[in-house]
């Protein structure tokens, strides 16, 4: 079970890091800005209403848009990879217990 857990973690980490930019684009955080009518546009609208008309600099929407426009910084990639690796290991362990 140890090797399966390690392989699941590696696959989960790599998959999460590779998928993150694709997911950001799919929900509307693009290099050209927030896509009209997208999930990202809804988030931006809700954030603007909550902040009295503007999106707060350094907030979640601003950080996601920055990542969608310029790419995900290395520190954020490490966090995404750690979460993906943890999920991958957990799924691999659960699968091994069911076999």
C-alpha positions in Angstrom: 0.0 0.0 0.0 2.9 2.4 0.5 4.0 2.5 -3.1 0.4 3.0 -4.3 0.0 5.8 -1.9 3.2 7.5 -3.1 2.2 7.1 -6.8 -1.2 8.5 -6.0 0.4 11.5 -4.4 2.7 12.1 -7.3 -0.1 11.8 -9.8 -2.4 14.0 -7.8 0.2 16.7 -7.4 1.2 16.7 -11.0 -2.4 16.6 -12.2 -3.4 19.5 -10.0 -0.5 21.7 -11.1 -1.2 20.9 -14.8 -5.0 21.4 -14.4 -5.0 24.6 -12.4 -4.4 27.0 -15.4 -7.0 25.2 -17.5 -9.5 25.4 -14.7 -8.9 29.1 -14.2 -9.5 29.7 -17.9 -12.5 27.5 -18.0 -14.3 29.5 -15.2 -13.4 32.8 -16.9 -10.1 34.1 -15.5 -8.3 34.7 -18.8 -5.2 36.6 -20.0 -7.6 39.2 -21.5 -9.5 39.7 -18.2 -12.6 38.3 -16.7 -14.8 36.7 -19.4 -18.3 38.2 -19.6 -21.1 36.0 -18.4 -18.7 33.5 -16.8 -18.5 32.1 -13.3 -15.6 34.5 -12.7 -17.8 37.5 -13.7 -20.3 36.4 -11.1 -17.6 36.2 -8.5 -16.3 39.6 -9.5 -19.8 41.1 -9.3 -20.5 39.6 -5.9 -17.1 40.9 -4.6 -17.9 44.4 -5.9 -21.3 44.5 -4.2 -19.8 43.2 -1.0 -17.1 45.9 -1.1 -19.3 48.8 -1.9 -18.7 48.9 -5.7 -15.1 47.8 -6.2 -13.1 44.6 -6.1 -10.6 44.7 -3.3 -6.9 44.5 -4.3 -5.3 41.4 -2.9 -8.7 39.6 -2.5 -9.6 36.2 -3.9 -11.0 37.5 -7.1 -8.0 39.8 -7.7 -5.6 36.9 -7.0 -7.4 34.5 -9.3 -7.5 37.0 -12.1 -3.8 37.7 -11.7 -3.1 34.0 -11.9 -5.3 33.7 -14.9 -3.6 36.6 -16.7 0.0 36.0 -15.8 0.2 32.4 -14.6 0.3 30.8 -11.2 3.3 31.9 -9.1 5.7 29.2 -7.9 4.5 29.4 -4.3 0.9 29.0 -5.3 1.9 26.0 -7.5 3.5 24.4 -4.4 0.2 24.8 -2.5 -1.9 23.4 -5.4 0.6 20.5 -5.7 0.4 19.8 -2.0 -3.3 19.7 -2.0 -3.4 17.6 -5.1 -0.9 15.2 -3.7 -2.8 14.8 -0.5 -6.0 14.1 -2.3 -4.2 11.6 -4.7 -2.6 9.8 -1.8 -6.0 9.6 0.1 -7.8 8.3 -3.0 -5.0 5.7 -3.7 -5.1 4.5 -0.1 -8.9 4.2 -0.2 -8.7 2.3 -3.5 -6.1 -0.1 -2.0 -8.4 -0.8 1.0 -11.3 -1.7 -1.3 -9.2 -4.1 -3.4 
